[in-house]
């Protein structure tokens, strides 16, 4: 009898396309197979099948699950690791990235001291100026995909290094996902703020959009940052998103640039 032909990439594609179709009328998008596997793994991350810090199934197990080659799974995982969503540990496996990890902590922090590398100053000292529930203004509601007047949590804090205030931040969060968040809770948490959101509120920020411009220090900036009125500052507005592309944080930061600079490494 003739030997049955080996499974071809086209034959591998069929179950994956079926798995990602959202309706019977949807036209399958014939993206590369590893991209489809990446989408399925991302779907498991979104659903919470694997929590931050947990190990995910091995490449062999995922290949069997999705009925594709191990190489296809590896390529998908490589991309997710490059995007800081997964973390490979030699000899231990692949883990869901968490903001508690050193290499992830500084993913959204681009401020670097002029005299050292990012993170060389150690953790920032955090002074929570206020943390209160309020109604979303029109611009805040738009940024967070809320209705104007919806309840949000507004936080103002100052971050310093070596006793010197460097960053003033105004943060807005939708109230419902962050029920129970207080100034005391933020002040007592020793890890990164995004790790607090992740571990205690099950909200994981995975990407962000930023707008950067130069401004002059107004009264509130001068007072809280200890600079003269009119001092040049860097204004950074960030909207952070979850796996589901839900905007979960609007953050407006005002950065001193006399001792620090903004650094963005582009590959």
Buried (B, 14 or more C-beta within 10 A) or exposed (E): EEEEEEEEEEEBBEEBBEBBEEEEEEEEEEBEBBBBBBBBBBEBBBEEEBEBBEEBBEBEEBBEBBBBBBEBBBBBBBBBBEBBBBBEEEEEBBBBBBBBBEEBBBBBBBBBBEEEEBBEBEEBBBBBBEBEEEEBBEEBBBBBEBEEEBEBBBBBBBBBBEEBBBBBBBBBBBBEBBEEBBBEBBEEBEBBBBBBBBBEBEBBBBBBEBEBEEEEBEEEBBEBBBBEEEBEBBBBBBBBBBBEEEBBBBBBBBBBBEBBEBEEEEE
